[in-house]
Amino acid sequence: AVMVISDVKFSFKYQTAEKARELKDKNVQIYMAPIMESRDKSLTMLKRWASQPWQTNYERIPGLAALKHNNAIFVQKLVV
């Protein structure tokens, strides 16, 4: 399994999509954890890259402040 923690600022969107496809072809589970205050169209891309069903392989962290002040909650959601 692979966990991707991202600021959702893609430098290499095409290459990332290709790598996600390669990993999925090898039956590697991909878990996405974007850190972003607002909901943005780019989050849709991360949902596509996450293993299916994306609802169980995707957790948006609503910004660095939320992560800092609720660290234990996000650790619980992401690791357990």
C-alpha positions in Angstrom: 0.0 0.0 0.0 1.1 3.6 -0.7 -0.1 6.7 1.2 0.3 10.0 -0.7 0.2 13.1 1.4 -0.1 16.1 -0.9 -0.5 19.8 -1.0 -2.4 19.3 -4.3 0.0 21.5 -6.2 0.8 19.2 -9.1 4.1 19.6 -10.9 4.0 16.4 -12.9 0.3 15.6 -13.3 0.7 13.3 -16.3 3.6 11.3 -14.7 1.7 11.0 -11.4 -1.4 9.7 -13.2 0.8 7.2 -15.0 2.5 6.0 -11.8 -0.9 5.6 -10.1 -2.1 3.5 -13.0 1.0 1.3 -12.9 0.6 0.8 -9.1 -3.1 -0.1 -9.5 -2.2 -2.5 -12.3 0.1 -4.3 -9.7 -2.8 -4.3 -7.2 -1.1 -1.8 -4.9 -3.6 0.1 -2.8 -3.3 3.9 -3.1 -4.5 6.0 -0.2 -4.7 9.8 -0.8 -4.5 12.4 2.0 -4.6 15.9 0.5 -3.9 18.9 2.8 -6.0 21.8 1.4 -8.2 24.4 3.2 -10.7 24.8 0.4 -12.4 22.2 -1.8 -11.0 22.5 -5.3 -11.4 20.8 -8.7 -7.9 19.3 -8.3 -9.2 17.1 -5.5 -11.3 15.2 -8.0 -8.0 14.1 -9.6 -6.8 12.7 -6.3 -10.0 10.8 -5.9 -9.4 9.2 -9.3 -5.9 8.3 -8.4 -6.9 6.7 -5.1 -7.9 3.0 -5.0 -11.5 2.3 -5.3 -13.8 2.8 -3.6 -12.2 6.3 -3.1 -14.5 7.0 -0.1 -12.4 4.6 2.0 -9.0 5.5 0.4 -9.2 9.2 0.6 -9.1 11.7 3.5 -9.0 15.4 3.0 -7.1 17.3 5.7 -8.6 20.9 5.8 -5.3 22.8 6.0 -2.2 22.8 8.0 -3.8 24.6 11.0 -6.4 21.8 11.2 -3.6 19.2 11.1 -1.6 21.0 13.8 -4.5 21.4 16.2 -6.1 18.0 15.5 -3.0 15.9 14.9 -4.2 12.8 16.9 -7.6 12.7 15.0 -5.9 12.7 11.6 -3.3 10.1 12.7 -6.2 7.9 13.8 -8.1 8.4 10.5 -5.0 7.9 8.3 -3.1 5.1 10.0 -5.7 3.0 11.7 
